[in-house]
Amino acid sequence: MKAIRVFSEILCITGWSVAFLFFTLYYRFAFNYRIEVNDHYFLVFSIPFLLLVVLLNAFNNPRIISVKKILWSLLVITICLLLLLSKYYSFGNEYFVVLVSVFFINTAVGFIQNKKIIYTIPTILTVVWLFELYIGIQQWLHAKSYDDNIALAIKGTLENSGVYACYLAIHLPLLNFAKENLIGKPCKLYTIPIQLLSCLALLLSAFLIYQTESRTAYITLFIILAGWVFLKYKVEIIQKTMQLSKIVLTLSLTGILALTASGAYYLFSIKKMSLMGRLMKTEIAIQHITDQFWLGTGIGRFTWYYPQWQAQYFKETPAPPKDYFLSSSESYIIFNEYLQWLETTGIAGAIITIFLLTRFFKAKAESHKSLLNTLKYTALAIMACGFTSYPLHINSLLLLLSFCFVSVFNLSTFLPIAHPAKKGGKNFEKFRTAHVLQHFFLTVSVILMGILEFKGITEFEAVKLWERARDRYLMQGYTEKYYTGLYNRLKNNGKFLVDYGNKRTQNITDHNAITILIQSQQLFISRESMEAITLAYSKKNNCPKAIEYEQWICYFLPNKFNPKFELLKLYEITKDTINIKRVANTIATMPVKIPSLKVDRIGQEAFNILKELQ
């Protein structure tokens, strides 16, 4: 039994570490609109990881009933049935698969009996954080040497400077916890060097965060440092405040408000167009908050709805604010996780979320108080980023947040455990019934996870075949046989359907290409998918339908010149003089967001068309 326990602990730590490194170094974002990105299929390997941990640990202590295990089993059964049977919550739903995998990976840690094992993960996170800090410093030095844009060059391995800055800030509580643990060891010889190194790491991270010009990271860093100072010197601060006279207190509050206003003005002035884009997305999303009020759009479905909402906004607003017009982009998330989560899960999901948050921050465990506070502090930092960024769509941060919640609930007495009742006792029958139910649900969940893994591996192999088919297409052109058999396995993957339909449009006599592309629209919508269906209708000489879809792209991306130019060419084919003049005039008078030779060429052609029509 001891060997099994040690093996389970090593398996959990190794599996969690591999997942975090995979999310940090390779698969970074929980939603990707590019057709060729389908890395979430690698996460099917999180299922056997959890399955093995469950088999090694879940059936231990058979005479003890755990409410956690029963609820976990019911949730896993629901998830498996959705992935196996649902069209919209299949392996093709990227965000849903990421959330499920993160849940599986972290609940595997929750099955480990030795709670001390949780202490290992903050140390691993600190080591990875120090590596990211080193990468950021190297990027800053390189940018300084070659006069690159420093704010965009510093991004660690996370491919985005704002995400990197938030990553650095969020991990500071874990850095402090690791430092305190090292100082608390029996050997006190290295206390001063450790303190100095941690201070140096803090200063370097703050410097890099400043260089990125990330407003969200600035606010998060301030919250972390201010919170740490207040918690450490809470008694002294309260005592000093109580001793202040009313005049001094009033002046102090006035000064704080003035500094806050100045800070807000400074933050507003940084990357103004980026801020306006976030305000626009928030306003558009709020307009649709009652569309699916009770149950929401569904997990992973918000990114299907939002592009349609943005297109609808610019269609119904012929004269939008100029800042909104220029800041609009190919967007699928809104940089406000709270609003997006509300619209994703509806009021029902919001109530459950509030309940879990309340229990999370109220959870107590005196024997693990320091770790508990660190995990709460880390979760608070991630949630602080959620007001103006997208931490719930950054895989490494999503895994970390889930770890914080699972660990806090695991360390505390969140749910009761029923110990065996004596045979013949008053509660014996109830205990026996609950005992049978617990093992029944655990057994069903294990069986369904096995079936789910088989289906997941089947789709994973199909995706790899699809990737090879795309490579062959680049070299040899479209060949039907390389896509044969993939359709049945990937018919719930909207990206595959777009690519498949797009390839079939090369055959003019193929009447199923448009049917497949329309089918893809039920699962996945992007600029690329709309361009594919526009092209398909164009090749069929169905200009009215091609114009309809090209017009949608123009509404979705109102400041882009190329979609409007493509629309202009379609109107020229139909010889619709009125709309030719209207679109050409729009192109000729549009404000330019990013000047380029291509934009100049399109503008000149539109001007020439207007000149010919006069």
C-alpha positions in Angstrom: 0.0 0.0 0.0 2.8 2.4 0.8 4.4 1.8 -2.6 1.1 2.5 -4.3 0.7 5.7 -2.3 4.2 6.9 -3.2 3.7 6.0 -6.8 0.4 8.0 -6.9 2.1 11.0 -5.4 5.0 10.9 -7.9 2.4 10.4 -10.7 0.4 13.4 -9.6 3.3 15.8 -9.2 4.8 14.7 -12.6 1.5 14.9 -14.4 0.6 18.3 -13.0 4.1 19.6 -13.8 4.0 18.3 -17.4 0.6 19.9 -17.9 1.7 23.3 -16.6 4.8 23.2 -18.8 2.7 22.2 -21.8 0.4 25.1 -21.2 3.3 27.5 -20.6 5.6 26.5 -23.4 3.4 25.1 -26.1 -0.4 25.4 -25.8 -1.0 28.8 -24.2 -4.5 29.9 -25.0 -7.8 28.2 -24.3 -9.4 29.5 -27.5 -7.7 29.8 -30.9 -9.7 31.0 -34.0 -7.1 29.8 -36.5 -8.2 26.7 -38.4 -4.9 25.0 -38.1 -4.6 25.2 -34.3 -6.2 22.1 -32.7 -3.7 21.4 -29.9 -6.5 20.8 -27.3 -6.7 17.3 -28.6 -3.5 16.5 -26.8 -5.5 16.9 -23.6 -7.2 13.6 -24.2 -4.1 12.2 -22.4 -5.3 13.9 -19.2 -8.1 11.2 -19.0 -5.8 8.2 -18.4 -3.8 10.2 -16.0 -6.9 10.8 -13.8 -8.2 7.3 -14.4 -5.0 5.8 -13.1 -5.0 8.1 -10.0 -8.6 7.2 -9.3 -8.0 3.5 -9.6 -5.1 3.8 -7.2 -6.8 6.0 -4.6 -10.6 6.4 -5.0 -11.4 2.9 -3.7 -9.1 3.1 -0.7 -10.8 3.2 2.7 -13.9 1.4 1.4 -15.7 1.7 4.8 -15.6 5.6 4.6 -18.2 7.6 2.6 -16.9 10.9 1.1 -19.5 13.4 -0.2 -16.6 14.9 -2.3 -16.2 11.5 -4.1 -20.0 11.2 -4.7 -20.3 14.7 -6.1 -17.1 14.3 -8.1 -18.4 11.1 -9.6 -21.7 12.7 -10.6 -19.9 15.6 -12.2 -17.5 13.3 -14.1 -20.4 11.2 -15.4 -22.2 14.4 -16.7 -19.0 15.6 -18.4 -18.4 12.2 -20.0 -21.9 12.0 -21.3 -21.7 15.5 -22.8 -18.4 14.7 -24.6 -19.7 11.4 -25.8 -23.2 12.4 -27.0 -23.4 16.1 -27.4 -22.9 18.0 -30.7 -21.9 21.3 -29.1 -19.9 19.9 -26.1 -17.8 17.4 -28.0 -14.0 17.3 -28.4 -14.5 19.9 -31.1 -15.4 22.5 -28.4 -11.9 23.7 -27.5 -12.7 25.8 -24.4 -14.9 23.1 -22.9 -12.2 20.5 -23.4 -9.6 22.7 -21.8 -11.8 23.4 -18.7 -12.6 19.7 -18.4 -8.9 18.7 -18.7 -7.9 21.3 -16.1 -10.6 19.9 -13.8 -9.4 16.4 -14.3 -5.7 17.2 -13.7 -6.4 19.1 -10.5 -9.0 16.7 -9.0 -6.4 14.0 -9.5 -4.2 15.9 -7.0 -7.3 16.0 -4.7 -7.4 12.2 -4.5 -4.0 12.1 -2.9 -4.3 11.3 0.8 -1.0 13.0 1.8 -1.9 16.7 1.9 1.8 17.7 2.2 2.1 16.8 -1.5 0.3 20.0 -2.4 3.3 22.0 -1.0 5.5 20.7 -3.8 3.6 22.4 -6.6 4.2 26.1 -5.4 7.9 25.2 -5.5 7.7 23.9 -9.0 5.7 27.0 -10.1 8.4 29.3 -8.5 11.1 27.5 -10.5 9.2 28.0 -13.8 8.5 31.6 -12.8 12.2 32.3 -12.3 12.9 30.8 -15.8 10.2 33.1 -17.3 11.8 36.0 -15.5 15.2 35.1 -17.0 13.6 34.9 -20.5 12.0 38.3 -20.0 15.3 39.9 -19.0 17.0 38.4 -22.1 14.2 39.8 -24.3 14.5 43.2 -22.8 18.3 43.3 -23.4 17.8 42.2 -27.0 15.1 44.8 -27.6 17.4 47.5 -26.1 20.3 46.4 -28.3 18.2 46.4 -31.6 15.9 49.3 -30.8 12.8 47.1 -31.0 9.5 47.9 -29.4 10.3 47.0 -25.8 6.6 46.9 -24.7 5.8 44.2 -27.3 9.2 42.4 -27.2 9.0 41.3 -23.5 6.7 38.3 -23.6 8.6 35.4 -22.1 7.4 32.1 -23.6 3.8 33.3 -23.5 3.7 35.0 -26.9 2.0 38.2 -25.5 3.5 41.0 -23.5 0.3 41.7 -21.5 -0.2 38.1 -20.6 3.4 37.8 -19.6 3.2 40.8 -17.3 0.1 39.4 -15.6 1.8 36.0 -15.3 4.8 37.7 -13.4 2.5 39.6 -11.1 0.2 36.7 -10.3 3.0 34.4 -9.1 4.4 36.8 -6.6 2.5 35.3 -3.6 3.9 31.9 -4.5 7.4 33.4 -4.7 6.9 34.8 -1.2 5.6 31.4 0.1 8.6 29.5 -1.4 10.9 32.1 0.2 9.3 31.7 3.6 9.5 27.9 3.4 13.2 28.0 2.6 13.9 30.4 5.4 11.9 28.2 7.8 14.1 25.2 7.1 16.4 24.1 10.0 19.5 25.5 8.3 19.5 29.3 8.8 22.8 29.9 7.0 21.2 31.1 3.7 18.5 33.3 5.2 20.0 36.6 4.1 21.0 35.5 0.6 17.5 34.1 0.1 16.0 37.4 1.2 18.2 39.4 -1.1 17.5 37.1 -4.1 13.8 37.3 -3.5 13.9 41.1 -3.3 16.0 41.2 -6.5 13.5 38.9 -8.2 10.6 41.2 -7.1 12.4 44.3 -8.3 13.2 42.7 -11.7 9.7 41.5 -12.2 8.3 44.9 -11.3 10.7 46.5 -13.8 9.6 44.1 -16.6 6.0 44.7 -15.8 6.5 48.4 -16.1 8.3 48.0 -19.4 5.4 46.0 -20.9 2.9 48.9 -20.3 0.2 46.5 -19.3 -2.5 48.3 -17.4 -4.0 45.1 -16.0 -0.6 44.0 -14.7 0.0 47.4 -13.1 -3.3 47.2 -11.2 -2.7 43.5 -10.2 0.8 44.3 -8.9 -0.5 47.2 -6.9 -3.2 45.1 -5.4 -0.7 42.3 -4.4 1.8 44.7 -2.9 -0.8 46.8 -1.1 -2.5 43.7 0.2 0.7 42.2 1.4 1.7 45.4 3.3 -1.8 45.7 4.9 -1.9 42.1 6.0 1.7 42.3 7.4 1.2 45.6 9.2 -2.6 45.5 9.7 -2.6 46.2 13.4 -0.1 49.1 13.2 -1.9 50.7 10.2 -5.3 50.5 12.1 -3.8 51.9 15.3 -2.0 54.8 13.5 -5.2 55.6 11.5 -7.3 55.8 14.7 -4.8 58.2 16.2 -5.0 60.7 13.3 -7.0 63.9 13.8 -10.0 64.5 11.5 -8.1 67.2 9.5 -5.1 64.9 8.9 -7.4 62.0 8.1 -9.4 64.2 5.6 -6.2 65.5 3.9 -4.9 61.9 3.7 -8.1 60.6 2.1 -8.0 63.6 -0.3 -4.5 62.8 -1.3 -5.3 59.2 -1.8 -8.2 60.1 -4.0 -6.1 62.5 -6.0 -3.4 59.9 -6.5 -6.0 57.4 -7.6 -7.5 59.8 -10.1 -4.0 60.6 -11.4 -3.2 56.9 -11.7 -6.5 56.3 -13.5 -5.7 59.1 -16.0 -2.3 57.7 -16.6 -3.6 54.2 -17.2 -6.3 55.6 -19.6 -3.6 57.4 -21.6 -1.6 54.2 -22.1 -2.6 52.4 -25.4 -5.9 54.3 -25.6 -7.1 52.4 -28.6 -6.7 49.1 -26.8 -8.8 50.5 -23.9 -11.5 51.8 -26.3 -11.7 48.4 -28.0 -12.3 46.7 -24.6 -15.0 49.3 -23.8 -16.7 48.6 -27.1 -16.7 44.8 -26.5 -18.1 45.3 -23.1 -20.9 47.5 -24.4 -21.8 45.1 -27.2 -21.9 42.1 -24.7 -24.1 44.0 -22.2 -26.6 44.6 -25.0 -27.1 40.8 -25.3 -27.0 40.0 -21.6 -30.7 39.0 -21.6 -30.5 36.8 -24.7 -29.7 33.6 -22.7 -30.4 35.1 -19.3 -31.0 31.9 -17.2 -28.5 29.3 -18.6 -26.2 31.4 -20.7 -24.7 30.7 -24.1 -23.0 27.5 -22.8 -19.3 26.8 -22.1 -17.2 27.3 -25.2 -20.1 28.9 -27.1 -19.6 32.5 -26.2 -16.9 32.7 -28.9 -19.5 31.6 -31.4 -22.0 34.3 -30.4 -19.8 37.3 -29.9 -18.6 37.7 -33.6 -22.3 37.8 -34.6 -23.0 40.4 -31.9 -20.2 42.6 -33.1 -21.3 42.3 -36.7 -24.9 43.1 -35.7 -23.7 46.2 -33.7 -21.9 47.8 -36.7 -24.8 46.8 -39.0 -27.3 48.6 -36.8 -25.0 51.5 -36.0 -24.1 53.2 -39.3 -22.2 56.0 -37.6 -20.4 54.4 -34.6 -17.9 56.4 -32.5 -14.7 56.7 -34.4 -12.7 55.1 -31.6 -15.0 52.1 -31.7 -14.7 51.9 -35.4 -10.9 52.0 -35.4 -10.4 49.7 -32.4 -12.7 46.9 -33.7 -10.8 43.7 -34.6 -11.3 40.0 -35.1 -12.5 39.4 -31.5 -14.0 36.4 -29.9 -13.5 37.2 -26.2 -14.3 40.6 -24.5 -11.4 41.1 -22.0 -13.8 41.0 -19.1 -14.0 37.5 -17.6 -16.8 38.3 -15.2 -19.2 39.6 -17.8 -18.2 36.8 -20.2 -18.7 34.1 -17.5 -22.1 35.6 -16.7 -23.2 35.4 -20.3 -21.6 32.0 -20.7 -23.3 30.3 -17.7 -26.3 32.6 -17.1 -27.8 33.4 -13.8 -27.7 29.8 -12.7 -24.0 29.6 -13.3 -23.5 32.9 -11.6 -25.2 31.7 -8.4 -23.1 28.5 -8.3 -19.9 30.6 -8.9 -20.8 33.0 -6.1 -21.5 30.1 -3.7 -18.1 28.5 -4.5 -16.2 31.8 -4.2 -17.8 32.4 -0.8 -16.9 29.0 0.5 -13.4 29.3 -1.0 -12.5 32.6 0.8 -14.2 31.4 4.0 -12.3 28.1 4.0 -10.0 27.5 7.0 -7.3 25.0 7.9 -5.1 25.9 10.9 -2.5 23.3 10.1 -2.1 24.7 6.6 -2.9 28.3 7.2 0.1 29.8 5.3 -0.5 27.7 2.2 -4.2 28.4 2.3 -3.6 32.2 2.5 -1.1 32.0 -0.4 -3.5 30.1 -2.6 -6.4 32.5 -1.8 -4.0 35.4 -2.5 -2.9 33.9 -5.8 -6.5 33.3 -6.9 -7.4 36.8 -6.0 -4.6 38.1 -8.2 -5.9 36.0 -11.1 -9.4 37.3 -10.5 -8.2 40.9 -10.4 -6.8 40.5 -13.9 -10.3 39.3 -15.0 -11.8 42.7 -15.0 -9.7 44.0 -17.9 -8.0 40.9 -19.4 -8.7 37.2 -20.1 -6.9 35.0 -17.5 -9.6 32.3 -17.8 -8.5 31.9 -21.4 -4.8 31.5 -20.5 -4.2 27.9 -20.0 -1.4 28.1 -17.4 -3.4 30.6 -15.3 -6.5 28.5 -15.7 -4.7 25.5 -14.4 -3.3 27.5 -11.5 -6.6 29.0 -10.5 -8.2 25.5 -10.6 -5.4 24.2 -8.4 -6.0 27.0 -5.9 -9.7 26.1 -5.6 -9.2 22.3 -5.5 -6.4 22.6 -3.0 -8.2 24.9 -0.6 -11.3 22.7 -0.6 -9.1 19.7 -0.2 -7.2 21.1 2.8 -10.3 22.5 4.5 -13.4 20.7 5.7 -15.5 21.8 2.7 -17.6 18.7 2.6 -18.3 16.1 5.3 -16.9 12.6 5.5 -19.2 9.9 7.0 -17.4 7.2 9.0 -18.8 3.7 9.2 -21.8 3.0 11.4 -22.0 0.0 13.6 -23.9 -3.0 12.3 -27.4 -3.0 13.7 -27.1 0.7 14.7 -29.7 3.4 14.0 -27.9 4.7 10.9 -26.5 1.5 9.6 -29.0 1.1 6.7 -28.5 4.7 5.6 -24.8 4.2 5.7 -24.9 1.0 3.7 -27.1 2.6 1.0 -24.7 5.6 0.7 -21.8 3.2 0.6 -23.3 1.3 -2.3 -24.2 4.5 -4.1 -20.6 5.8 -3.7 -19.1 2.7 -5.2 -21.7 2.6 -8.0 -21.1 6.2 -9.1 -17.3 5.8 -8.9 -17.5 2.6 -11.0 -19.7 4.2 -13.6 -17.4 7.3 -13.8 -14.4 5.0 -14.3 -16.1 3.0 -17.0 -17.3 6.2 -18.8 -13.8 7.7 -18.6 -12.4 4.6 -20.3 -15.0 4.9 -23.1 -14.3 8.6 -23.4 -10.5 8.0 -23.7 -11.1 5.6 -26.5 -13.3 8.2 -28.4 -10.7 10.9 -27.6 -7.8 8.9 -29.0 -9.8 8.1 -32.1 -10.4 11.8 -32.7 -6.8 12.7 -31.8 -5.6 10.2 -34.5 -8.2 11.7 -37.0 -6.8 15.2 -36.3 -3.3 14.0 -37.0 -4.5 12.5 -40.3 -6.2 15.8 -41.1 -2.9 17.7 -40.5 -1.1 15.3 -42.9 -3.9 15.8 -45.4 -3.4 19.6 -45.2 0.3 19.1 -45.8 -0.4 16.9 -48.8 -2.8 19.6 -50.1 0.0 22.2 -50.0 2.3 19.9 -52.1 -0.2 18.1 -54.4 -3.5 19.9 -54.3 -6.7 18.6 -52.9 -7.2 14.8 -53.0 -10.5 13.4 -51.8 -9.0 10.1 -50.5 -7.0 11.9 -47.8 -10.2 13.3 -46.3 -12.2 10.0 -46.6 -13.2 8.7 -43.3 -12.3 11.8 -41.4 -15.7 13.4 -41.7 -17.5 10.8 -39.6 -14.9 11.2 -36.8 -14.6 15.0 -36.9 -18.1 16.0 -38.0 -18.5 18.0 -34.7 -15.3 19.9 -35.2 -16.3 23.2 -36.9 -12.7 24.0 -37.9 -12.4 20.7 -39.8 -15.7 21.3 -41.5 -14.5 24.7 -42.7 -11.3 23.2 -44.1 -13.1 20.2 -45.6 -15.7 22.4 -47.3 -13.1 24.8 -48.5 -11.1 22.1 -50.2 -14.2 20.6 -51.8 -15.1 24.0 -53.4 -12.2 23.4 -55.8 -14.4 20.9 -57.6 -17.0 23.2 -59.3 -19.4 20.2 -59.7 -19.3 19.3 -56.0 -22.7 20.3 -54.7 -21.9 19.3 -51.1 -19.2 21.8 -50.4 -21.6 24.6 -49.5 -23.7 22.1 -47.4 -20.6 21.2 -45.3 -19.6 24.9 -44.9 -23.1 25.8 -43.7 -22.9 22.9 -41.3 -19.7 24.3 -40.0 -21.4 27.6 -39.2 -23.4 25.9 -36.4 -20.2 25.0 -34.6 -17.6 27.6 -35.5 -17.7 31.2 -36.9 -14.7 33.2 -37.8 -13.5 35.5 -40.6 -11.8 32.6 -42.3 -15.0 30.5 -42.2 -17.1 33.3 -43.6 -14.5 33.9 -46.4 -14.7 30.2 -47.2 -18.4 30.2 -47.7 -18.3 33.4 -49.6 -15.8 31.9 -52.0 -17.9 28.8 -52.4 -21.0 30.8 -53.4 -18.8 32.9 -55.8 -17.6 29.8 -57.5 -21.2 28.6 -57.9 -22.0 32.1 -59.4 -24.5 32.7 -56.6 -23.5 36.3 -56.1 -26.4 37.4 -53.9 -25.4 34.8 -51.3 -21.7 35.6 -51.7 -22.6 39.3 -51.1 -24.6 38.4 -48.0 -21.6 36.7 -46.4 -19.0 39.2 -47.5 -21.2 42.0 -46.2 -21.2 40.1 -42.8 -17.4 40.2 -42.8 -17.5 44.0 -43.5 -19.8 44.5 -40.5 -17.7 42.3 -38.3 -14.5 44.1 -39.3 -15.6 47.6 -40.3 -12.1 49.2 -40.4 -10.7 46.5 -42.8 -10.2 47.6 -46.4 -9.8 44.2 -48.0 -13.4 42.8 -47.2 -14.9 46.0 -48.5 -12.9 45.7 -51.7 -14.0 42.1 -52.2 -17.6 43.2 -51.7 -17.0 46.0 -54.3 -15.8 43.4 -56.8 -18.9 41.2 -56.2 -21.2 44.2 -56.8 -19.2 44.9 -60.0 -20.0 41.3 -61.2 -23.7 42.0 -60.6 -23.4 45.5 -62.1 -25.2 47.0 -59.1 -24.2 50.6 -59.8 -25.9 52.0 -56.7 -24.0 49.7 -54.3 -20.8 50.0 -56.3 -20.8 53.7 -55.8 -21.8 53.3 -52.1 -19.0 50.9 -51.2 -16.4 52.7 -53.3 -17.3 55.9 -51.6 -17.0 54.2 -48.2 -13.5 52.9 -49.0 -12.4 56.3 -50.3 -13.5 58.1 -47.2 -12.6 55.5 -44.5 -10.1 56.5 -41.8 -6.9 54.4 -42.0 -6.0 52.5 -38.9 -2.6 51.2 -40.1 -1.2 52.7 -43.3 0.2 50.3 -45.9 0.8 50.1 -49.7 -2.1 47.7 -50.0 -4.5 50.1 -48.3 -3.2 52.9 -50.6 -3.8 50.7 -53.7 -7.4 49.7 -52.6 -8.2 53.4 -51.9 -6.8 54.4 -55.3 -8.9 51.8 -57.1 -12.0 52.9 -55.3 -11.3 56.5 -56.3 -10.8 55.5 -59.9 -14.2 53.6 -59.9 -15.9 56.6 -58.5 -14.3 58.8 -61.1 -15.6 56.4 -63.9 -19.1 56.5 -62.5 -19.4 60.3 -62.6 
